[in-house]
């Protein structure tokens, strides 16, 4: 997870994954891509949902044409934590609290 990024696709999906390389201006290569969505949790509140993009494949890397990406942005800590639960070591960082002295 050296370069975790969010990509917004022309299809409307937002995916998060480890951007392993960008081949020229033609292709993004993304390892372990997941689709991001907002759903309802058991308490009836909005919650982040993350589902593997390649759910029915053994393949771990997907190539996406640059022309199909609207934007590419950095990832918030909450997304990093959720992604790390699925593909990383399982270690998540607590939210940073402001200490007033």
PLY file of the C-alpha trace (Angstrom):
ply
format ascii 1.0
element vertex 101
property float x
property float y
property float z
element edge 100
property int vertex1
property int vertex2
end_header
0.00 0.00 0.00
2.70 2.40 -0.95
0.50 4.64 -3.10
-3.15 4.31 -2.04
-5.35 6.53 -4.24
-9.03 7.13 -5.03
-10.07 7.23 -8.68
-13.43 8.55 -9.90
-14.41 6.73 -13.09
-16.54 8.00 -15.96
-19.04 5.26 -15.02
-19.66 7.08 -11.72
-17.86 4.56 -9.52
-15.20 5.62 -7.04
-12.51 3.03 -6.49
-9.64 2.89 -4.04
-6.50 0.86 -4.54
-2.74 0.78 -4.57
-1.64 2.69 -7.68
1.33 0.56 -8.71
2.18 2.49 -11.86
0.87 4.80 -14.50
1.94 3.66 -17.95
2.49 6.87 -19.89
-0.81 8.67 -20.33
-2.75 5.58 -21.31
-3.20 3.21 -18.35
-3.46 3.18 -14.57
-2.41 -0.12 -12.96
-4.17 -0.60 -9.64
-3.58 -3.43 -7.19
-6.46 -4.73 -5.03
-9.05 -2.18 -6.22
-12.23 -1.70 -4.17
-15.46 0.12 -4.97
-16.41 2.78 -2.42
-20.05 3.39 -1.48
-22.20 4.78 1.30
-24.74 2.41 2.82
-26.74 2.00 6.00
-25.27 0.25 9.02
-27.23 -1.82 11.55
-28.08 1.32 13.52
-29.65 2.89 10.41
-26.89 5.45 9.98
-24.85 6.14 6.87
-21.61 4.15 6.79
-18.72 3.59 4.42
-18.87 0.38 2.41
-15.97 -1.10 0.49
-16.27 -4.06 -1.86
-13.49 -5.62 -3.95
-13.81 -4.62 -7.60
-12.50 -8.01 -8.76
-14.81 -10.05 -6.54
-15.16 -12.95 -9.02
-11.53 -13.08 -10.15
-8.23 -14.34 -8.78
-6.56 -11.39 -10.49
-5.22 -8.73 -8.11
-4.28 -5.99 -10.58
-6.57 -4.11 -12.94
-5.66 -1.72 -15.72
-7.90 1.30 -16.32
-7.57 3.55 -19.32
-6.60 7.08 -18.37
-9.50 8.39 -20.49
-11.96 6.64 -18.12
-10.68 8.45 -15.01
-12.25 11.81 -14.10
-9.96 12.48 -11.15
-7.37 10.90 -8.87
-7.06 12.03 -5.23
-5.38 11.15 -1.95
-7.10 8.95 0.63
-8.52 10.00 4.02
-7.37 8.07 7.10
-10.80 6.42 7.55
-10.53 4.93 4.04
-6.92 3.84 4.66
-8.00 2.06 7.84
-10.88 0.24 6.15
-8.67 -0.76 3.20
-5.95 -1.95 5.61
-8.48 -4.18 7.38
-9.12 -5.94 4.07
-5.71 -6.00 2.33
-3.11 -4.87 4.84
-1.86 -6.00 8.19
-5.20 -5.25 9.85
-3.67 -2.48 11.94
-5.72 0.69 11.94
-4.77 4.09 13.31
-7.13 5.84 15.77
-8.48 9.26 14.84
-6.14 12.05 15.81
-7.45 14.03 18.74
-6.57 17.61 19.47
-4.84 18.02 22.81
-5.34 21.37 24.44
-2.68 22.35 26.93
0 1
1 2
2 3
3 4
4 5
5 6
6 7
7 8
8 9
9 10
10 11
11 12
12 13
13 14
14 15
15 16
16 17
17 18
18 19
19 20
20 21
21 22
22 23
23 24
24 25
25 26
26 27
27 28
28 29
29 30
30 31
31 32
32 33
33 34
34 35
35 36
36 37
37 38
38 39
39 40
40 41
41 42
42 43
43 44
44 45
45 46
46 47
47 48
48 49
49 50
50 51
51 52
52 53
53 54
54 55
55 56
56 57
57 58
58 59
59 60
60 61
61 62
62 63
63 64
64 65
65 66
66 67
67 68
68 69
69 70
70 71
71 72
72 73
73 74
74 75
75 76
76 77
77 78
78 79
79 80
80 81
81 82
82 83
83 84
84 85
85 86
86 87
87 88
88 89
89 90
90 91
91 92
92 93
93 94
94 95
95 96
96 97
97 98
98 99
99 100
